[in-house]
Amino acid sequence: MASHNKVLFLAFLQLLIALSVAYRSDQCGLKLGFYKRTCPSAEIVIAETTHRFISLTSTLAAPILRMHFHDCWVRGCDGSVLLDSTKKNTAEKAAAPNLRLKGYQVIDAAKSAVEKICPGVVSCADILALVARDAVETIHGPYWDVPTGRRDGRVSLASEALANLLPPFANITRLKLGFASKGLSVKDLVVLSGGHTIGTALCSSFTNRLYNFTGKGDARRRGLLQSDAALLDDPETKAYVELQATTHGSTFAQDFAESMVNMGKIGVLTGKAGEIRKHCAFVN
């Protein structure tokens, strides 16, 4: 019975990977310099705005990076995490995993600055992707080229955030399945987990790893979150962690850049899909 279940699990995983490849294949609408003709100064203005905020409050870089991740993980990278709740709808930002997201004012400021020079051209989804990159660069983290051309979604549901976002106590099986379902590889999983090297975490998300000494390996003395420690439970992810540890992160910056580009392509809206919001917190 155990071997039968294992075969079924492997078949299910292969199906997810096959579906995820198809999921990522329709991303031709994104390209570097998408706004070169329609708003040539957009990326410069966004970078200047981001640098102004982050240089004063460097602790905003981590939650903004997390915001980009949480946006892409629910309905794809469509800026849906930026939408406010209404009387008839509870939006993603009101879901428990998103309550501690910060930095919306940076996105709003960048959007306002761009709207002054190119009204109705640059999407909030693209602005979030660019601000996340520029915030990380400002604190001397990795830099990556951001393909643009995303359009903004009109739907944001707190229930979908709860269903899609991976919890800090996820084990390696759940993590691999979650990333595969979004079209991301096992390498993307371990590399993007490296984003946890900046920022803070709620005590409730790791207290059990400090004090729950049951003799079952609950407290490993390595990795703040269970989802981080879980990377040592898989041969492929463990090998990457050990490689970076022994080579002082020799390839991490390049790998992180590649994985961020991969993540930024999840389920994007392009062409005539979605809209270009006038204000990031509200649909047009």
C-alpha positions in Angstrom: 0.0 0.0 0.0 2.8 2.4 0.9 4.6 1.8 -2.5 1.2 2.3 -4.3 0.7 5.6 -2.5 4.3 6.7 -3.4 3.6 5.9 -7.1 0.4 8.0 -7.0 2.2 10.8 -5.3 5.0 10.8 -7.9 2.5 10.7 -10.7 0.6 13.7 -9.1 3.8 15.6 -8.8 4.7 15.0 -12.5 1.3 16.2 -13.5 1.7 19.4 -11.5 5.0 20.0 -13.1 3.6 19.4 -16.6 0.7 21.8 -15.9 3.1 24.4 -14.5 5.2 24.4 -17.6 2.1 25.2 -19.6 1.1 27.7 -17.0 4.4 29.6 -17.6 4.6 29.2 -21.3 2.2 32.0 -22.1 4.4 34.8 -20.8 5.4 36.4 -24.2 3.7 39.7 -23.2 6.6 40.5 -20.8 9.8 42.0 -22.0 12.6 44.2 -20.9 12.0 47.9 -21.6 8.3 47.4 -22.2 7.7 51.2 -21.5 10.7 52.4 -23.5 8.4 54.2 -26.0 5.3 54.9 -23.9 7.0 56.1 -20.7 10.7 56.1 -21.1 11.4 57.6 -17.7 9.2 55.2 -15.8 11.8 52.9 -14.4 14.1 55.8 -13.4 11.3 57.6 -11.6 10.3 54.4 -9.8 13.9 53.7 -8.8 14.4 57.3 -7.5 11.2 57.1 -5.5 12.1 53.8 -4.0 15.6 54.8 -3.1 14.3 57.9 -1.3 12.0 55.8 1.0 14.4 52.9 1.6 17.4 55.0 2.2 15.5 56.6 5.1 13.8 53.3 6.3 15.8 50.3 5.2 13.5 47.9 7.1 10.8 48.4 4.4 12.8 46.5 1.9 12.0 43.0 3.3 8.2 43.5 3.6 8.1 45.0 0.1 9.9 41.9 -1.3 7.5 39.8 0.6 4.6 41.8 -0.8 5.8 41.0 -4.3 6.0 37.3 -3.5 2.5 37.3 -1.9 1.1 39.1 -4.9 2.5 36.6 -7.4 1.4 33.7 -5.3 -2.3 34.6 -5.5 -3.8 35.0 -9.0 -0.3 35.7 -10.4 1.6 38.9 -10.4 -1.3 41.2 -11.1 -1.2 43.7 -8.2 -4.2 42.1 -6.5 -2.5 42.3 -3.1 -2.6 46.1 -3.4 -6.4 46.4 -3.6 -8.3 47.6 -0.6 -11.3 45.7 0.8 -14.8 47.1 0.0 -18.2 46.7 1.8 -18.9 43.7 -0.4 -15.5 42.1 -0.5 -12.6 41.3 1.8 -9.4 41.7 -0.2 -6.1 39.8 0.0 -4.4 42.4 2.1 -6.9 41.7 4.9 -6.0 38.0 5.0 -4.0 36.9 8.1 -0.8 36.2 6.2 -0.8 39.7 4.7 -1.7 41.7 7.8 2.0 42.5 8.5 2.8 43.6 5.0 4.2 47.1 4.9 5.4 49.6 2.3 2.2 50.3 0.5 3.1 54.0 0.7 6.2 53.4 -1.4 4.1 51.8 -4.2 1.6 54.6 -4.0 4.3 57.2 -4.2 5.9 55.5 -7.2 2.5 55.2 -8.9 1.7 58.9 -8.3 5.1 60.0 -9.6 4.7 57.9 -12.8 1.1 59.1 -13.3 2.3 62.7 -13.4 4.5 62.0 -16.4 2.6 59.1 -18.1 -1.0 58.9 -16.9 -2.7 55.5 -17.4 0.4 53.7 -18.9 2.3 51.9 -16.1 0.5 49.1 -14.2 0.6 48.8 -10.4 1.7 45.1 -10.9 4.8 46.3 -12.8 5.5 49.0 -10.2 5.4 46.5 -7.4 7.8 44.2 -9.2 10.2 47.1 -9.9 10.0 48.6 -6.4 10.7 45.2 -4.9 13.9 44.9 -7.1 14.9 48.5 -6.3 14.3 48.2 -2.6 16.6 45.1 -2.4 19.3 46.8 -4.4 19.1 49.9 -2.2 20.1 47.7 0.8 22.9 46.3 -1.3 21.2 43.0 -2.1 21.1 41.3 -5.5 19.9 43.1 -8.6 17.9 41.6 -11.4 16.4 42.8 -14.7 12.6 43.0 -14.5 10.7 42.2 -17.6 7.6 44.4 -17.7 4.2 44.5 -19.4 2.0 43.2 -16.6 -1.5 44.5 -16.3 -3.6 44.8 -13.2 -6.2 42.4 -12.0 -9.6 43.4 -10.9 -10.2 40.7 -8.3 -8.7 40.3 -4.8 -10.1 37.7 -2.3 -8.8 37.1 1.2 -9.9 33.5 0.9 -7.6 32.9 -2.0 -4.6 34.3 -0.1 -5.3 31.9 2.8 -5.6 29.0 0.3 -2.5 29.8 -1.7 0.2 31.3 0.5 2.6 28.8 2.1 2.8 28.9 5.9 6.1 29.2 7.8 5.5 25.7 9.2 5.3 23.9 5.8 7.3 20.7 5.3 9.4 20.0 2.3 6.7 18.0 0.5 4.2 20.9 0.8 6.8 23.4 -0.3 7.8 21.4 -3.4 4.2 20.9 -4.4 3.3 24.6 -3.8 6.2 25.8 -6.0 5.5 23.2 -8.7 1.9 24.4 -8.9 3.1 27.9 -9.7 5.6 26.7 -12.4 8.7 27.1 -10.2 11.4 24.6 -9.8 12.9 23.0 -6.7 15.9 25.3 -7.2 13.6 28.3 -7.2 12.2 27.1 -3.9 15.5 26.9 -2.1 16.9 30.1 -3.7 13.8 32.2 -3.0 13.8 31.0 0.6 17.0 32.9 0.8 14.9 36.1 0.9 14.3 35.3 4.6 17.9 36.5 5.2 16.3 40.0 5.5 13.4 41.1 7.6 11.7 40.0 10.7 9.2 37.2 11.7 6.4 37.0 14.3 7.4 35.1 17.4 4.4 32.8 17.0 5.8 31.6 13.7 8.9 30.0 15.3 8.5 29.9 19.1 7.8 26.1 19.0 11.2 25.7 17.4 12.9 27.4 20.4 11.1 25.8 23.3 9.3 22.6 22.1 12.0 20.1 23.1 10.3 16.8 22.5 13.3 14.9 21.3 11.9 14.7 17.8 14.1 17.4 16.2 11.7 20.3 16.7 14.6 22.6 17.8 17.4 22.1 15.2 19.4 25.3 16.1 19.4 26.2 12.4 16.9 28.1 10.3 14.5 30.5 12.0 11.3 29.0 10.3 10.3 25.4 9.9 10.0 26.0 6.2 13.6 27.1 6.1 14.8 24.1 8.1 12.8 21.8 5.8 15.2 22.6 3.0 17.6 20.2 4.8 15.1 17.4 4.5 15.5 17.0 0.7 18.7 15.9 -1.1 18.5 18.5 -3.8 17.6 21.5 -1.6 20.1 20.4 1.0 22.9 20.2 -1.5 22.3 23.8 -2.6 22.2 25.0 0.9 25.5 23.3 1.7 27.1 24.5 -1.5 26.3 28.1 -0.6 27.5 27.6 2.9 30.8 26.2 1.9 31.4 28.7 -0.9 30.2 31.8 1.0 27.2 32.2 -1.3 29.3 32.3 -4.5 26.4 31.9 -6.9 23.5 33.0 -4.8 23.1 36.6 -6.1 22.9 35.4 -9.7 20.6 32.5 -8.8 18.4 34.8 -6.8 18.1 37.2 -9.7 17.1 34.3 -12.0 14.5 32.9 -9.6 13.0 36.4 -9.0 12.5 36.8 -12.7 10.9 33.3 -12.8 8.6 34.2 -10.0 7.7 37.5 -11.6 6.2 35.7 -14.6 3.6 33.7 -12.6 0.2 34.1 -14.1 0.7 37.6 -15.4 -2.0 39.5 -17.3 -0.8 41.0 -20.6 -2.2 42.5 -23.8 -5.8 43.6 -23.2 -6.4 41.5 -20.1 -7.0 43.3 -16.9 -6.5 47.1 -16.7 -4.1 49.8 -15.8 -5.3 51.1 -12.5 -5.3 54.9 -11.8 -4.9 54.2 -8.1 -3.3 50.9 -6.9 -5.7 50.4 -4.1 -8.9 50.6 -6.2 -10.1 49.2 -9.5 -11.0 51.7 -12.2 
